C-alpha cells in the first residue's frame, strides 16, 4: 500500500498518520482472521465426526458394489475427471478403511434403509446388511429381525456390564498381590531368612492370592466365552458374510433409516462417550476421558507450584531486594528463562526431578524394589513440576509489573498510618496487584496447557492403565503416568497405524484441548474481572 | 515578649499543665546522597497550634515535614543529622520504632490516597494494623473520626461502599479521618488542598481550624492566603535554610528578614 499516495501531497498523506492506522488495523485483522480460520477448521472437522451420516450403496459399471459413507470428492490429479472417497470400513475384510472410486465408473448410488453400520470394539466400523441371528443360549424374540437383533444385543451388553464384577475382583486381587509383593521384597532386602514366620505367612498369602486370581480369571473367561456365542451374521455389499459376536458391537445403527432427532440423539450419546469413556482401538476411537482428566489435573497441579513460587519470588524482587547489579542480573535471567525451548525444560525435568529427586527417593525409601523404579520414573507430579518451572518466569514477570504499577502514594499512605512493610504488602499492595497477578496465572496456564514436548519425557503415555486420582487409598497417585490431550493429538495423528481413520479424532482432540484452555482462561478472566471491580483504582 | 505571649495562650487555653513545646528541632540537616537539602534547621513547634511551613518550590518544606515521621527512611540515599525531639522521644534515633512513631505522628498527603477499600475500612486501617479487633471500638472510631473530619453526614449511609467513589474533596477529608482515627498527637499535612477546587479547599481549611483544638498540626502550603488563614505560627524556608519563624501575624505583617517580606509580597517564588 506504500506508494499509492500520488493524488495528495506526500506531506499531508504521511503526516496524518492514516497509513499507520491502516497498518495497525490490518495487522489486527490478519491475526484475528488466522485464529478464526484455525478454530473454524478445527470445529468443522471435529464437530462433524460424530454425526451418523447416511451410508451409500454405490453400484459400479462393472457390477461391483461398494457400501460406505462418502467422505469427499476431488479431481483426480492430472486429469479432468473427479473421484469420490468412500469410507468402506470392514477393515478385517478389506484391509483398508477407505476407497477411491472415479465418478465415471459409477452407475448408480442408492441409500437402502436396511444398511447397518456397526461400531465395533475392534477393527473399526462394519458396513453391511443383517442376515440372521445365531443364538445358542437364548430364544429368538418376536418381531422383525433388526429388532430381534437389537433386543439380543442389549441383553448381551447388560450381561457384559454385570460381568464387571470380575474385573473389579481381579483389580482388587492385583492390588493386594502388589502390596504383598512389596512387603515380601522389603523382608528379602533386609535379609530376613525364608524360614522367618513373617516371610512364610507372606508367601502363603501370595500363593492363596494366585489361586484366587486363577479361579476368578477362569470364571471370567468362561462367562465371556458364553457371551461370545451370541452372534449375528452380516453380509457386506458384495455378499461376503461375517459372523460378529454381539459383545463386540459397541453401537449398531441404521443411519439411512434414522430420523433427524434419532441422529441428534446418537450424536449426543457419542459426544458423551467421548467425554466420559476410555479410548479403544489404539486411541483412534472411544472416549478421551483419561486424557481430559490428565490435562486438567496437570495444569492444576502445575499452578499449585508455579503460582506461589512465582508470586513470592516477584514480591522479593520488587519489594525487598535492593536495586543493584545483582537484581538487574536476576531480572535479565528471569526474562530469558521464558525464552528457553520447552524441550530443554523437559530434559532438565527428566534429569533433575525424575532421575535426581525421584531416584534419590527410591534409594532412600524403596531400595527393595530397585531396579524397578517407584518415583524414579516419569509421572504426573514430575511433569507438573517441570511445567511449573517453565511457567514461573511468566508469573514472576506479570506479578512484578502488577506490583510496580501500584502508585507510591498508596504505599506511603499505609506506612504513614504505622503499617509495617509486611502489613502494607498483605493488606493493600497484594490485593491491588491481584488482577495483574491473575493475568500472569492465565498466561502461565495457557502456556502449560499447550506444552507437549517436555511431557513426553517426564511421564506422559499413550495409554495409562489408571487415573492419577481414583478410589484406591491414598486416592491421589501423582507418581502415576498420565494421558494428555496434546500428546494424544501427536500420538493418534502421527503414530497411529491407521492415520486416515484417526484423522477425525485428531480434530476432535484439538477442539477439546482448545476448549479446555479457553474455558480455564475464561474462568480466570472472570475472576480477574471481579478482583478488578473490587480493587481497581478509581479516579485519583 | 514572644515567649510570654506563647505562655499566656497556653495558660488561657489549657487547664492541664503542659509544656509549650511539643516538637523541638535542633541543627537538622539532611542529605540526598551528596546533595544537602536541609541546613542546620532549629526551631520549636507548640502543641495544639497550627504551624505553617512556607517557601518556594524545592526549598525543602516537604522534606522537612517527612523528617517528622521518618518517611524519608523509604528513600534509600537519605542521611539525616541533628535532632528532633517529640516530647521525650528522639525521632532521629536509629533504634526508634518508626511504626510507633507514625502512630503518634499522622500524615495527610498532597494527593488524596484512599485505599481501594470501603469507606469504613479506610478509616479503621490504622487501628486494624495496630491489632484492634473489637467491632464496637472500630465502629465507634469510624463514626467519631468521620464526624471530626466533617464527612459523617455525607457518607454515613454508604460506609461499606468503595472509598474511590467519593469526590476529590471527600477523599481528602477521608484521608484526614483516617489519619486521626489512630489518635495521633501531631498531624502532618503536605499541601492538603492543592489538588482541590476552592469549595473543597475552604472545607479543608475549616476542618484544620477545628482540628487544632485536639491536635498539633504542621502544614506545608504553597498558598500565602491559606497560610495566613489557617496557621497560628509560620516558618519560612528558603533553599533548605530556615529564614524566619514566628507567629503568623508577625511574619505576615512585620517580617524581620528582607527575603521573607519579598516572598510574602510575591516578589519571587
HADDOCK unambig.tbl for C-alpha pairs under 7 A between the chains (distance, minus, plus):
assign (segid A and resid 409 and name CA) (segid B and resid 113 and name CA) 6.12 0.50 0.50
assign (segid A and resid 410 and name CA) (segid B and resid 113 and name CA) 5.84 0.50 0.50
assign (segid A and resid 410 and name CA) (segid B and resid 115 and name CA) 6.69 0.50 0.50
assign (segid A and resid 413 and name CA) (segid B and resid 113 and name CA) 6.52 0.50 0.50
assign (segid A and resid 416 and name CA) (segid B and resid 102 and name CA) 5.77 0.50 0.50
assign (segid A and resid 416 and name CA) (segid B and resid 106 and name CA) 6.27 0.50 0.50
assign (segid A and resid 416 and name CA) (segid B and resid 107 and name CA) 5.94 0.50 0.50
assign (segid A and resid 417 and name CA) (segid B and resid 102 and name CA) 6.08 0.50 0.50
assign (segid A and resid 417 and name CA) (segid B and resid 103 and name CA) 6.11 0.50 0.50
assign (segid A and resid 417 and name CA) (segid B and resid 106 and name CA) 6.38 0.50 0.50
assign (segid A and resid 417 and name CA) (segid B and resid 126 and name CA) 5.22 0.50 0.50
assign (segid A and resid 417 and name CA) (segid B and resid 179 and name CA) 6.65 0.50 0.50
assign (segid A and resid 418 and name CA) (segid B and resid 99 and name CA) 4.46 0.50 0.50
assign (segid A and resid 418 and name CA) (segid B and resid 100 and name CA) 6.64 0.50 0.50
assign (segid A and resid 418 and name CA) (segid B and resid 102 and name CA) 4.90 0.50 0.50
assign (segid A and resid 418 and name CA) (segid B and resid 103 and name CA) 5.31 0.50 0.50
assign (segid A and resid 418 and name CA) (segid B and resid 126 and name CA) 6.63 0.50 0.50
assign (segid A and resid 419 and name CA) (segid B and resid 99 and name CA) 6.45 0.50 0.50
assign (segid A and resid 419 and name CA) (segid B and resid 129 and name CA) 6.16 0.50 0.50
assign (segid A and resid 420 and name CA) (segid B and resid 99 and name CA) 6.68 0.50 0.50
assign (segid A and resid 423 and name CA) (segid B and resid 129 and name CA) 6.97 0.50 0.50
assign (segid A and resid 535 and name CA) (segid B and resid 116 and name CA) 5.31 0.50 0.50
assign (segid A and resid 536 and name CA) (segid B and resid 116 and name CA) 6.70 0.50 0.50
assign (segid A and resid 537 and name CA) (segid B and resid 116 and name CA) 6.32 0.50 0.50
assign (segid A and resid 538 and name CA) (segid B and resid 164 and name CA) 5.20 0.50 0.50
